[in-house]
């Protein structure tokens, strides 16, 4: 989700490289990683709400937006632009940071969650799972229907090496809870969308979802923002939870009543929690405000669930979780 302060952040994008052939994509996908021991999974934080999750056999990418790391030029600081700017994925950064993908899960259709997904799908042959707006953006980028699974929430699908429950959710309460009374978030991105498009064309989220990913003997709850529907998560028992962690401003979780307490109780106090959607949109330095928010998030989780381990991720550094034999 574009946090309000991020709406004005510019992205200095590289021009897209030529589309790879299907043969090249298939060859790249055939370079399977080594399977992890049973019960283990590896998570790598890709920035913003993005993750790579794998059991060593299947690679799942969540909300890829590594293009954000091109938004801080060598001169320092983001370039500020408008909602009329044309957004183009930084294909060189995508190829460098995400060499393999089998499936791409997108929580909603805002630019900072979906922008890189179509190119990544074309490059790797991965299948995109997301709402109808996500599917329309992918089609506009020449991703074939055979590589798209459109979901609405409520589905629980089996994929062989993993299974996926799609959970209806809510977008973060940005604009002081007035998200749905503005043009932001209202409606779907139409099938007639043409790419490249303006930043403002990505502001309709198409409906927000969470995912429960069962892989490698673990159950991983995946959030793409700072809100949820309590009845939809009640009774889930993830071993790992990726929880939206922005607080403050005009769209943080402090807009939501007892956000962490209600969520942790509904989930049965997961043993491992990692904050997500908490960085500075590509700033290579850990800004003091972000570091402070991470500490606050960890403290709040521990207050309601003292036995939960909170792990603070670092960009592109793998974290192996699960049973270590």
Residue pairs with C-beta under 8 A, 6 or more apart in sequence:
1 49
1 108
1 110
1 112
1 113
1 171
1 172
1 174
1 205
1 208
1 224
1 225
1 226
1 251
1 277
2 110
2 111
2 112
2 174
2 203
3 172
3 174
3 246
3 249
3 251
3 252
3 277
4 174
4 175
4 249
4 250
4 251
5 249
6 112
6 281
7 83
7 199
8 80
8 81
8 82
9 71
9 78
9 80
9 281
10 71
10 78
10 79
10 80
10 81
10 85
11 67
11 68
11 70
11 71
11 79
11 81
11 85
11 87
11 90
12 70
12 71
12 73
12 79
13 67
13 70
13 87
13 88
13 89
13 90
14 70
14 88
14 90
14 91
14 92
14 93
15 88
16 88
16 89
16 91
16 119
17 91
17 92
17 95
19 122
19 142
20 122
20 123
22 125
25 122
25 123
25 124
25 125
26 125
28 99
28 100
28 123
28 124
28 125
29 100
29 102
29 124
29 125
29 126
31 100
32 57
33 54
33 56
33 57
33 59
33 100
34 56
35 55
35 56
35 57
36 42
36 54
36 55
36 56
36 216
36 320
36 322
37 323
37 324
37 325
38 216
38 217
38 323
39 216
39 217
39 218
39 322
39 323
39 325
40 55
40 56
40 216
40 217
40 320
40 321
40 322
40 323
40 324
41 53
41 54
41 55
41 215
41 216
41 217
41 218
41 220
41 240
41 320
41 321
41 322
42 52
42 53
42 54
42 55
42 56
42 318
42 319
42 320
42 321
43 51
43 52
43 53
43 220
43 240
43 242
43 274
43 313
43 318
43 319
43 321
44 51
44 52
44 53
44 316
44 317
44 318
44 319
45 51
45 274
45 276
45 313
45 314
45 315
45 316
45 317
45 319
46 52
46 61
46 62
46 64
46 65
46 66
46 97
46 98
46 315
46 316
47 65
47 66
47 68
47 69
47 279
47 282
47 315
48 63
48 65
48 68
48 112
48 113
48 277
48 279
48 281
49 62
49 63
49 65
49 107
49 112
49 113
49 223
49 224
49 225
49 244
49 276
49 277
50 61
50 62
50 63
50 64
50 65
50 66
51 61
51 62
51 63
51 222
51 242
51 276
52 59
52 60
52 61
52 62
52 98
52 101
53 59
53 60
53 61
53 62
53 213
53 215
53 220
54 60
54 215
54 216
55 161
55 162
55 215
55 216
56 216
57 161
58 102
58 103
58 159
58 161
58 162
58 215
59 100
59 101
59 102
59 103
60 101
60 102
60 103
60 104
60 105
60 162
60 213
60 215
61 98
61 101
61 103
61 104
61 105
61 117
61 120
61 126
62 104
62 105
62 106
62 107
62 211
62 222
62 224
62 242
63 105
63 106
63 107
63 112
63 113
63 114
63 117
63 224
64 94
64 98
64 104
64 116
64 117
64 120
65 111
65 112
65 113
65 115
65 116
66 90
66 93
66 94
66 97
66 98
66 116
67 89
67 90
67 93
67 94
67 115
67 116
68 112
68 281
68 282
69 90
69 93
69 97
69 282
69 284
70 90
70 93
70 282
71 78
71 79
71 281
71 282
72 78
72 282
72 283
72 284
73 79
78 281
78 282
78 283
81 199
82 199
83 198
83 199
83 200
83 203
84 198
84 199
84 200
85 198
85 199
86 196
86 197
86 198
87 111
87 115
87 196
87 197
87 198
87 199
87 202
88 196
89 115
89 116
89 118
89 119
90 116
91 119
91 123
94 116
94 119
94 120
94 123
95 123
97 316
98 116
98 120
98 124
100 124
101 120
101 121
101 124
101 126
102 124
102 126
102 127
103 126
103 127
103 128
103 129
103 159
104 117
104 120
104 121
104 126
104 127
104 128
104 129
104 130
105 129
105 130
105 164
105 211
105 213
105 222
106 113
106 114
106 117
106 128
106 129
106 130
106 131
106 134
106 224
107 113
107 130
107 169
107 208
107 209
107 210
107 211
107 222
107 223
107 224
107 225
108 114
108 130
108 131
108 133
108 134
108 171
108 205
108 206
108 207
108 208
108 209
108 224
108 225
109 130
109 131
109 133
109 134
109 137
109 188
109 189
109 202
109 204
109 205
109 206
110 202
110 203
110 205
111 199
111 202
112 281
113 224
114 130
114 134
114 137
114 202
115 202
117 128
117 130
117 134
117 137
117 138
118 128
118 137
118 138
118 140
118 141
118 142
118 143
118 195
119 141
120 126
121 127
121 128
121 138
121 143
121 147
122 141
122 142
122 143
125 147
126 147
127 147
127 148
127 149
128 134
128 135
128 138
128 143
128 147
128 148
128 149
129 149
129 151
129 164
129 166
129 211
130 138
130 149
130 150
130 151
130 206
130 209
131 150
131 151
131 152
131 188
131 206
131 207
131 209
132 150
132 152
132 188
132 206
133 188
133 189
133 204
133 205
133 206
133 207
134 150
134 206
135 148
135 150
136 188
136 189
136 190
136 191
136 193
137 189
137 193
137 195
137 202
138 147
138 148
139 145
139 148
139 191
140 193
140 194
140 195
140 197
141 195
149 157
151 166
151 209
152 166
152 168
152 207
153 166
153 167
153 168
153 169
153 207
153 209
154 166
154 168
155 164
155 165
155 166
156 163
156 164
156 165
156 166
157 163
157 164
157 165
157 166
161 215
162 213
162 214
162 215
162 216
163 213
163 214
163 215
164 211
164 212
164 213
164 214
165 211
165 212
165 214
166 209
166 211
167 209
167 210
167 211
167 212
167 229
167 232
167 233
167 236
168 207
168 209
168 229
168 232
169 208
169 209
169 210
169 223
169 224
169 225
169 227
169 228
169 229
169 232
170 208
170 225
170 227
170 228
170 229
171 179
171 185
171 205
171 208
171 225
171 227
172 179
172 225
172 226
172 227
172 244
172 246
172 251
172 252
172 253
172 255
173 179
173 226
173 227
173 251
173 255
173 256
174 184
174 250
174 251
175 182
175 184
175 250
175 251
176 250
176 255
177 255
179 185
179 251
180 186
183 203
184 203
184 204
185 203
185 204
185 205
186 204
187 204
188 204
188 206
188 207
189 201
189 202
189 204
189 206
193 201
208 224
208 225
208 227
209 224
210 221
210 222
210 223
210 224
210 228
210 232
210 233
211 221
211 222
212 219
212 220
212 221
212 222
212 236
212 238
213 219
213 220
213 221
213 222
214 220
216 322
217 322
217 323
218 239
218 240
218 321
218 322
219 236
219 237
219 238
219 239
219 240
220 238
220 239
220 240
220 241
220 242
221 233
221 236
221 238
221 240
221 241
221 242
221 243
221 267
221 270
222 242
222 276
223 241
223 242
223 243
223 244
223 276
223 277
224 244
224 276
224 277
225 244
225 277
226 244
226 245
226 246
226 247
226 251
226 252
226 253
226 255
226 256
226 259
226 277
227 244
227 253
227 256
228 263
230 262
230 263
230 266
233 263
233 266
233 267
234 266
235 266
235 268
236 266
236 267
236 268
237 267
237 268
237 270
238 267
238 270
239 270
239 271
239 272
239 322
240 270
240 271
240 272
240 273
240 274
240 321
241 267
241 270
241 272
241 273
241 274
242 273
242 274
242 275
242 276
243 260
243 263
243 273
243 274
243 275
243 276
243 297
243 301
244 253
244 275
244 276
244 277
244 278
245 253
245 275
245 276
245 277
245 278
245 293
245 294
245 297
246 252
246 253
246 277
246 278
246 293
247 253
247 254
247 293
247 296
247 297
248 254
248 293
253 259
253 260
260 297
260 300
260 301
260 304
261 304
264 270
264 301
264 304
264 305
264 308
265 304
269 304
269 305
269 307
269 308
270 305
270 308
271 307
271 308
271 309
272 308
272 309
272 310
272 311
272 321
273 301
273 308
273 309
273 310
273 311
274 310
274 311
274 312
274 313
274 319
275 294
275 297
275 298
275 310
275 312
275 313
278 290
278 293
278 294
278 297
279 290
279 315
280 286
280 287
280 290
294 312
297 310
298 310
298 312
301 308
301 310
302 308
302 310
311 319
313 319
